[in-house]
Amino acid sequence: MVADFAELRAQMVERQLHRRDIDDERVLAAMGEVPREEFVPERYRRRAYSDSALPIGEGQTISQPWIVAAICQALALGGGERVLEVGSGSGYSAAVLARLAAEVIGIERHEPLAAEARRTLDRLGVGNVELLVGDGSRGLPERAPFEAIAVHATAPTPPQTLLGQLADGGRLVVPIAAERADLLTVFQRRGEELRLKEIGPCRFVPLIGEEGFGPG
């Protein structure tokens, strides 16, 4: 079964990522190394490398592989950054980010998901991820600024508090609610200026919290 998952992982990288404009070699390598099957419930393991999101409990999902890769590529990480991740879920994307940055601090509002994610990351020997439980929409002001921020839930508007926690030159990737679909968007800080680039349509669970769609 391990060999089967390794083959499925390689096929996922080639067919779902490389052929669909994911060309950052570090991102492709990280996606090829992290065992996605370890981050999904047992009953979904055979679908771990399908081109879709999967349920992980608490009404949450593990994102489609392409979405995880697109967010990582848009962050343009060089290896030395400190990354804030909002909505860590199963811990899968944090494990990918851990291979691309120096430190990852994840915030998950569902304690059971955070606890399971910690166990999985520990089991896999991922040592540069710290997982916290709380309202990720507020970020982590006491640890700011961050060179990169990844948000795995749809915000109603550009999250001003998170944008304020970006370091100069830093990037925030977040889906923004739009009329027909969520729109995955990159913000880059240049001094007092924020540059915006749209990646494309996507679908995420809503960001719940003070600066999201209200308290859960």
Secondary structure, DSSP 8 states (H G I E B T S, - for coil): -HHHHHHHHHHIIIIIIGGGT---HHHHHHHHHS-GGGGS-GGGGGGTTSSS-EEEETTEEE--HHHHHHHHHHHT--SS-EEEEE--TTSHHHHHHHTTSSEEEEEES-HHHHHHHHHHHHHTT--SEEEEES-GGG--GGG--EEEEEE-SBBSS--HHHHHTEEEEEEEEEEE--SSSEEEEEEEEETTEEEEEEEEEE---B--BTTTTB--
